[in-house]
Amino acid sequence: MKTFPYGDGVSPGEYKITLAPQLASRISLPNLAYPEKTNAKITVPETGLENIILDIGTLKIK
């Protein structure tokens, strides 16, 4: 991920996981299209995260 003004990466904290509405609908997970409806979250610690694999089908963070 890249964010302004931080450059590569994101600030530590908790983030909701969302998808583009078209993709969320196509894979039958429409709640992932809306931040207020998604239950998928990821927490980025102060030490950061690398090589994260997000399995959309099972909503597992590996």
Backbone hydrogen bonds, N-H to C=O, Kabsch-Sander energy under -0.5 kcal/mol:
donor,donor_aa,acceptor,acceptor_aa,energy
3,T,7,G,-2.1
3,T,9,G,-0.7
7,G,3,T,-2.3
9,G,1,M,-3.4
13,G,44,V,-2.2
15,Y,42,I,-3.1
17,I,40,A,-3.0
18,T,16,K,-0.6
19,L,32,L,-2.4
24,A,20,A,-2.6
25,S,21,P,-2.3
26,R,22,Q,-2.2
27,I,23,L,-2.0
28,S,25,S,-1.6
29,L,24,A,-3.1
32,L,29,L,-1.9
33,A,30,P,-1.7
34,Y,31,N,-1.4
37,K,34,Y,-1.6
38,T,34,Y,-2.3
42,I,15,Y,-2.5
44,V,13,G,-3.4
44,V,42,I,-0.5
48,G,45,P,-1.9
54,L,52,I,-0.5
55,D,53,I,-0.7
55,D,60,K,-2.1
56,I,54,L,-1.0
58,T,55,D,-0.8
59,L,55,D,-1.7
60,K,55,D,-1.2
62,K,53,I,-2.0
62,K,60,K,-0.6
